[in-house]
C-alpha cells in the first residue's frame, strides 16, 4: 500500500546528531509531571466493599480484584469530573518548574480520555462528562507553554482482541489472544494516529509492553509508525521489549526507543549513552487511592531531582487526580515547594550537563552549565560555617556564589585540602537562607 512504501525507517536512517538534536529540548527540560487518571480514580482502591491490599497500585484495581469487564464498565457511567480544571493542572505543573506533562491517554483498563473515533469506551461516548479531557489539556499546555505528551498502554484489558483469552488473568502468562494483531492494526494504531494528529504530543510514552503478544519487531514497527506520523516525536523504550525490569534501561543494544525508563528508582550512576527518565510516585500509587497517605517529603523529592540531574537524567513525577478531577492537596503542596526551590536553583538543573564526578560523598551533587563555564555544587544539607569540596579546582579569582544570595562568598584553595567556601554568619539563621532542602554553589 502507499502508506507502507512511504514509511521511512527512522531507526536505520537517523544519524546520532539528528537524534541528539531531536531530543535536546527534552534533555534540557529535566522535570516533568506524570498524570495517571482514568476510571480507577472512582473506586480509588475500593470496589464493592473490597479494599485493595496495601502496596497494590490504584490503577490496577480491575486486575487485582478481578473485576469483570461489564462490571468495571459501570465506572464509565459514573465518570463525571466536574472539578477538572486543565488551566489549574497546568498552572500547578508550571509553578512546580515542570516543563512537560505526560498524561494517560489510555491506561491498561482501556478507557480513553479523548473522543476516539474507533472506540465507544471513551470519555465522550461512555461517560456523562462528555468533554474531551485531552483537548482541554492540550489547549492549556499551549497557552501556558508546557509541553504535552501522552502515556499509552499497549496492553488493554477491555478490548476483546487484546485482553487475555483466559480473562480475568489479564495477559499475565504465555497464553495469547489470537486476534491481537487486529487490535494493533484496527484499534491501537488508529488511536495513536488520532492522538498525534489531533493533539500533537511531543512524547509518546508506551507501557504494558511485557505481554506475550508483543514482540521487539512489532515495537520497532510501531516506533517507525509513530515517527512517520510526526518525525520530531520522542518515544520511550517501552515501545519494544528492550526494558530491563524496573531498572528500565535496555537489555540489548538495538532496542527500539529513544530513552530508558527506570521506574520508582534512580540510576546509581550515569548511563552509558542512552538518555533516561526516572518515573516515580509521590506516595505509593500512580492512580488515585483514597487510603494512601504515604507521601514522600518535599525534601526527598528535591534531593531526587538533584541526584537525577547530576547523573544526566530526567525526573517524571506522578500525580493521581481524584474522580472529581482534583490533584490531591498533599501533591500540590509538595510541587509548590519544589517550584520554590527551582526558582532559586533551577539554573543548576535545567539544560545542564553531567560531570564525570557527579557526586562527592552522600550530600554533594554536581552539574555543569551547558557552556562549561560554571560548575554547580548542590549540597543536600545545610553546610554550617564552611563547605569543603575536593572534586573542584576553581580558577584563580573565581567568583563563587550561593544561588539566591547576591554577595560573592570568600573561599580558599589548597591542593591537599581542596576548595573551602566560607558561609557568612547571617546565613546561619535558617530564615535568612535563600531556600530550603538543598543549597547550590555556583563556581566559575
Ligand atoms: O503497570 C504500569 C503501572 O500501572 C504504571 O503505569 C507504571 C508507570 O511507569 N508503569 C507500569 C508498570 O511498569
Boltz pocket constraint, residues with backbone or C-beta under 6 A from the ligand:
constraints:
  - pocket:
      binder: B
      contacts: [[A, 57], [A, 59], [A, 60], [A, 207], [A, 208], [A, 263], [A, 279], [A, 286]]
      max_distance: 6.0
